[in-house]
Amino acid sequence: MPPPVFRFAPSPNGLLHLGHAYSALLNFDRARETGGRLLLRIEDIDTTRCRPEYETAIDEDLAWLGIAWETPVRRQSEHLADYRAALEKLAALGLVYPAFESRAEIARLVAAREAGGPWPRDPDGAPLYPGDAKALAAGERSRLIGTGAPYALRLDMAAACRRVAGLTWSELGEGPDGERGPVAARPEAWGDVILARKETPTSYHLSVVVDDALQDVGEIVRGQDLFHATSVHRLLQALLGLPEPAYRHHNLMRDADGRKLSKSDRSTGLRELRAAGHSSADIRVSVGLG
């Protein structure tokens, strides 16, 4: 049996904080416990927010924590063809359609829908896509694309769920409500999620499942804020014929008010803590791994 593969996959759009340290250390520890491999993946598809100086800071912070990872590092921005190929496979199944509404137009549509009662939200609290672009004729879609209009490529969730039903995943950690063991996937709760945009041939959901499969990641250790997104990931894995990894979701590091830590919270930033004289051993204690 090949050694198990783990990964830590930050976005270089800010400095790492204690929550990132906790997740990175959990992955590192799991790799050591199992004789496995640890990969660092840079999720930098958001070219407007991701910056090379933040990637450099990620390397410095992880090295300071005593974490070692394999090289070369996979940067998503260098593998857009992989995501495009996956998107084309889904499109060939008739599961992808372009939607042309702007964010402001979607907000107006939601407001209009809610005049007649509450409009459904996804597990993160965002309203489900309220438009009717799925019903546009092929000719009209081609015309709009030809005008250069911006668009998002969405997954036809209802059609996708008809293709693969009864999906589950193996939860080795714990969900927000204590979920463990076999967990039933509910991708329909997310509506017609975005898979790509005109200017970017991928989204988080699509790129993460493609990367995990290409890198042979067998156990995904990540925060509980991504627990419900696993339903979408399991659906995409099934549609694309990708392997099913196990998942180990962990609790989130929170501030004194109970809010999830953010990259803007300098009081928990690893760079600030290091400058203040804290050691990597102190960080382990702070996150409960000491």
N, C-alpha and C positions, 0 to 999 in steps of 0.2 A: 504494500500500500504506500502511495506517495505521502509525504508529510502534509498535514493540513495547512491550508493557506488562510491567513487573516489579513485584514487591511484597515488602515486608518486613512480616511479620505476627506481632508479639509478643503475648504475653498479659500484661496488667497485674497480675500476681500476685507481683511482686517487682522488684528493681532490675536493670538490664541489666549484663552482664559482658562480658569480652573476646570470648567466643564470639558473643554477639549483635552486638557491634561488627563482627566479621569478616563475618558474614552480611549485615548491613545495608550495609557498605561494598562487598561484592561485588555486591549488587543495584544500589547506586548507581553503581558503576563500569560495570557492564554497561549500565545505562540511558544513561549518557553515551557509551559506546563506540558504541552502536548508534543514537543519536539517539532513544532511547525515552523512556518515561514511567515514573516511580517512584511507586508508591502505598504509603501506610502504612495497614495494616488492623489494627484492634484486636480481638483474639480474646478477648472477654470473656464467653463464655457461662457460665463457672464463676462464678456470682454470689457464692459463699461465699468465694472466694479473691481475686477481682479487685477492685481498689480504685482510685478516681479519682486518688489521690495518686501511684500508680504510673504511671498514664497520663501525668500531668503530668511525671513524672521521665523517661519515655521520650522525650517531646518535647524536654525540655531536653538529654538526653544525645545524641540524634541531631543536634540543632542544633549542639551543641558539636563533634561530629565533622565538621561541615561538610556534612551531608547535607540535601538539600532534597527535599520530596515534594509531591505535588499535594493539594489540598483540594477538597471536604470529605473527611475521613477516614471510612472505613466502620467502624462499630462493630457487631459481630455481634449484640449485645443489642438493637439497634434494627431488626433484620431477621429476626426469628423467623418471620414469615409466609412468607418465601422458603424456609426450611428445612422448614417444615410442609408446604408445597406439594410439595416434592420427596419428602418422606416419604409423603405421600398417593399420589403417583404410583407409588412402589415397592409400597405396600400394595395398590393396585389391580391390580398384577401378581401378587399372591399371594405376595410375597417377604418380608413382615414378620409377626412374631408376638410376642406379649407373653410374657415370662418373669418369673416371680414370686419366684424364689429370691433371698434376701438374699446378700450377700457371704460371710457366715459359713456359710450353707447350701451355697453353691457350694464353699467350701473343704472342707466335710465330704464332699460328693459326690466331689470330686477324690481325697480321702484314701481313700474307699471303692473308687474305681476303681483306685487305685494298689496296692491290696492284691493285685491280680491281675497287676501289671506296670506299667511306666512309662505315665503318661498323657501324651498329646501336648501340647506347648507351642507357642505362637505364636513368631514371630521375635524378639519382645521378651522371651521367657522365661515369659510368663504361661500358665497352663493353658487349653486350649480349653474352651468352655462344655460342661459335662458333663451338663446337665439334659435332661429330656424334655418341656419345655413345648410344643415344636413339635407333639407328639402330642395335646395337650389338645383336647377337643371344643369347638366354638364356644360352646356353651351354658355350659360350665364357665369358659371365658375371660371371657364376659360376666358371669357370676356373681361371679368374683373381682374384676374391675374395678369392679363395682357395690358391692362391700364397701369400696372405697377402698384396697385393698391396693396397696402400691408395686409397680412393675414396670419392666422395661427392654424396649424394643422392639428386637428382634434381626433381623438379616438372615438369611434361610434361605440359607446359603452354597451348599449343594449345588444347590438349585433355581436360584439366580442364575447359577452357573457353567454349568448346562445351557443357559441362555438365551444366554450369550455366552462362547464358547470361543476359545482362541488369541490372547488379548490380549497386546500388547507395549507398550513405551514407548521413546522415543528418549532415551538417556542421554548428555547432552553433557558431564557431569562424570565422576564415578567413584564406583562403589559401594564398600562396605567390603572386598570381595574383588577390586577392580580392574575391576568390570563397566563396560563402555562400549558405546556404539552401541545397537543393538536389544537390549532386555532382555525376556525372557519374564516375564509377570506370573503370580504364583502366589497368587491371593487365597485359595484353599482352605487355605493354611497358617495362616490367621487364624481359621478356624472361624466360628461365627455371631456376628459382631461386633455390638456395640451401636450402634444408629443414633440412639436417643433414650431418654429416660426419662419417667416419668409427669410429673415436675415440670419437665423441660427438653425442648423439642421438637426437639432436635438433639444431635449429638455432633461431636467434632472431624472425624472422617472425612466426615460428611455436609456439614457447614457449609463445610469447606475446598473441596470440589469445586464446591459451588454458588457460593461467592464468587468463585473463580477464573474460572468461566464468566461470571458476571454482570459481572465487571470486565475481561473480555477479556485475562486474563493469559496470555501465549503462551509464556513461559519461566519456569519455577519454579526459583529458586535457593534451596536450603536444605541443611541438614546431613545427613550420612550416617545419622544416627540415624533419619531418616524414609525412607530408601531402600526398605526392605521394605514400608512402609505404602503406597508408590506402587501396589502390586498391588491393594490395596483401592480406592484412588482411581480407578485405571483401570477397575475393574469398575463402580463407581458411575457414572462418566462414561458408560460404554457403556450401562448400564441406563437412565439418564436422558436419553440423547441429547445429551450435552454435548460440546463440542469437546475434542480431545486436545492438551494443551500438551506442550512439550518440558520435560525435567527436567535440572537441572544440580546434582547433589549434591556438596557440598564436604566436606573433612575437618573434623573437630571439634577445637576448642581443648581441650587437656587440662592437668591440673595435673601437679605433679612426680611423682605416683604413677601417672600414666596415666589418671586418671579424668576423664570429661567434666565440664566446668565446670558449676556449679550456681549458682542465684541466692543461695544461702546462703553462697557463697564470697566473702567481702567483700574478700579480697586481690586479686581480679580484677574487682571492681565498678567501673564507669566513674565513678560519683560519688566513690568513695574515691580512685581514681587521679587524678581532676581536682583533688580537694582536696589531694592530695600534691604537686601542682605539675606533673604530666605534661601535655603538650600533645596536641592531636589528632594532630599529626604523630608524636608518640611512640607513640600507639596504633596508627597505621598500621604503624610499624616492628615493634611488638610482635606483630602478627598476620600479619606477612610481606607486607604490601602497601606498604611504604615505598619 
